[in-house]
Amino acid sequence: MKLLNRFYYLFGKNFVRRRLLTQTSSSVMQHFLNQPFPDKKDFINDVGIVSLDIETTGLNPAKDKIVSIGLVEIKHSGINLGSCWHQIIQTKKNIPQQSVVIHQITDDQIKTGMSIKQAMPLLLARLRGNVMLVHNAKVELGFIRKTCQALYASDFVIPVIDTQVLAKRSLERRNAAYNNHDLRLFNLRRSRNMPAYKAHNALMDAIATAELFLAILNDIAPHSDIEQNKVRLAEFLS
């Protein structure tokens, strides 16, 4: 992983994508990796962005499981609600009670879900050639990487925008005091007087993250600059 991260830093995500493409024998990964990612010099208004949230049985990809996936697409600085996708994922592992309290997905619901083997190709097809938008990227990246390694013997790479990182940068630029609690999605939205939403539902979190990103985008650049293609993707990448 450290070597792969070094490649990211030195050569960029498309270099790593091409490298992984030559190494994989999985048709699913080949389909995902053969589409170039947006270049960091591309204008943000022209880039396909997929806002994603994953709910899990815990925070450790080595032992915990994905229980639901939600996403929505952003294009031309707007949220395409017609692109919404939400899927409950089957798992043989019993869901801890503390996790049920958070995401409200029960063992009975899990039994009616789709297997991760069926869901992952659908997820990768939606992410293909796009930028992934998440709030606290460590969780989503960790679980997707672990799943790709388990199913396809391949690592996972994609350009990422992390709204938590963007919010932290904004606070630090203003020399504003904050703690980790302030950087949670719900609290960042509340600090901007954005509408309350049902937290820890994967699709609702994905939509909430998309809305927060557009609010941050408006802070960073005037809408006219975005429409006139003056704002580059590089300003937002983690």
C-alpha positions, 0 to 999 in steps of 0.5 A: 500500500505504501508503494502504491501511495508513492506512485499516486504522489509521483505519477498520478492516478491515471499512471497507477490505473494503467499499471493496475490494468496491465496486472489484472485478469479480472474482466470487472477490473479491466472494464473499470480500469480501461476508462481514463480518469479525469485529469486534475487540470480539467475544469470542475464543471466538466468532470463527472463526480459520483457522491458515494456513501457505504454503511458497514458493520464496523470501521475495520475493513479487515473484519467488518462487512459492507451492508449498504451502498448509496450514490448519486451523480454530480455533473455541471455543478448540479445533482442528478437525482435520477442517478440515485442508487441504493443497495442493501448488501447481504452478509453472513456476519451478524450485525452488531446491535450498536451498528443497527442503532446507527444505520438501522439495517437489521439482519432480516433486511440483510437477507433480502439484499444483493451479494457483494459479488453482484453489487461490486461490478455495478458500483465500479461501473458507476465509478468508472472514469469519474471522480469519487466524492466522499465525506471521510474517504478513509472508510470508503476507500478502505472497504472498496480496496479490501473488496477488490482485493478479495474478489478480483486480486486487484487494488483499487484506484480513483481520484477522490474529493473528500468534503471533510478535507475541504471543510478542514482546509476552509476552517484553517484558512480562516484560522477558525478553531474546530474539533473532530466533532465539528467536521462530521457531515451532520455538523458541517451542514448544520453550521451552514444552515442546510436542511436536516436529513436522515443520517446513516442511510447510505443514499441520504448520506451520499446526497447530503455529501453532494449538497455540502460539496456544492456549498463548499464549491460556491465558497471557493469560487464564484458560480460565474467562474465555474460556468466559464470554466475557470475552476480546475479539479486540482483545487479539490482533490485529496 
